[in-house]
């Protein structure tokens, strides 16, 4: 995992999560929801571009066009808020990430899934498991007092 390389107001920490075969995501931890929203409204590709669309946001996946980040292909970013994340949030944002991974990196996914669903599932499940594990461990190091229950 990389180190902090980016500074924004309200950003506690960021890092790079390196997955299989040289793919990466950046992970962010924000001090408060307002800090994440301010960043998202300015930099995220957004969902609708409407004012207030991030109002209830506790986490965010921001897909990127595949870009080369050193030796690694940077796929996207996941964002969390201090003391507001839990395993459900991590899995949820990583799920968005894995769908983006499929769209970008697994050519002809529906056909592969039909022809050999187990092999195709494994091609997705292994990186997804790595992604969730790395994100959760990194968040736990940065902010070891998460909310354990939903709500």
N, C-alpha and C positions, 0 to 999 in steps of 0.2 A: 504494500500500500504506500502511496505517495505521502507527501507532507503538505502542510498548508502552503498554498502558492497564490491564493487570491484573497484580497481584503475588501469587504463591503461592510457598511455600518450594520451592526447587529449580528454579524457572522461570528460564531464561536469557533468553528473549525470546518475545514473541508479536506478531503483526501481523494485519492484515486483508488478505486477498487479494480484490480486486474483479474480478469477472468481467463478462461481457457483460450488458447490460440491467439493471445495478444489483443483481446478486446477489453475495453475499460469503460467504467462509469465513474463520474465524479459524485461524491456524496457530500452533502452540506448539513450542518447543524446550526440553526438560527436561535438567537436568544429569545425572541418573542414572535408571535404570529404576525404582528405588524411589519417586522423586518422581512419575513418571507414574502408577505404580500407586496411590499414595496419593491422587492427584487423581481417577483413574478410579473408584476404589472409593467415593469420596465424591460426585462430581458427574456422572459419565457415566450415560447411560441404561442402560448395561451390556448384556450379552448374556444372562446367566442370573441374575445376582445372587448366584451361589454364591461362597463364599470361595475365593480362589486362582484365579479365572477369568482374571485378568490376569497370572498368573505368568510366562508366556513372552512377554509383549507387548514388542515393539520399536517399535511404532507403533500408532496408534489413530485411527479415524474415529468421531466422536461426532455423530450426526445431531441436528438440532434441528427443532422445529416451525418453520415459516417465521415469522420475526419481523422486525420493522422495526428496523434498526440505523442510525439517522440516515436517510439517503436510500436506503439499500440494504436488500434483503431478505437477512437472515442465514440461511444454509442449514445450516451445521454447522461442525465443527471437525476439524482433523487435528493429530495429536500425534506428535512424534519425540523421540529421545533423542540427546544429544550423542555424536558419534563412532560411533553405532550405525546410522545411516541410510545408504542408498545409493539408486540409481535404482530398483531393484526395490521397495524399501519405499515410496518416494514414489509410484510408479505404482500400487502396491497400495492404499495408503490413498486416493489420489485416485480409484481405481476405485470404492471404496465410496462416496465422495462423489458420483460421477457417477450411480451407481444411485439414490442418494437424490434427486439433482437430477431424474432422470427421474420418480420416483414423485411428487414434489411439483409439478413445473413443466410437464411435458409431458402434457397431458390426452390420454387415449385413445391412449397410446403403441402398444399392440399393433395397433390398427386402422391407425394411421398407418404403422407399419412394414410392414404387409401391403400397403397401397395404394400406397405410394411409399417403398420401403425406402431408396433412396439419399438422398432429401431428409431422411428421418427420421434416418438415420445421421449426416448432416452436422449436423443440429440438436443431436446429442449430441457428435460428435467435435470440433467446434470449441471448445466450452467445456471439454471434457476436455483437449485439447491445451494450452489456455491455463492451465488449473488445474495440470497437471503442470509446465509450464514455470515458472510463477510460484512454485510451491512449491519446486521444485528450486533456482531462483536465490536465493530468500530463504534457504533452508537453507545454501546454499554461502556466502552473505555472512556468516551467523552462525557457521558451523562449517565452515571450508574444508578439513577433513581427514577426510572420510568414509571408511568402509570401501568399497572398490571391488569386493570380491568377496563373494559370498554365503557365509554360514556363520558 
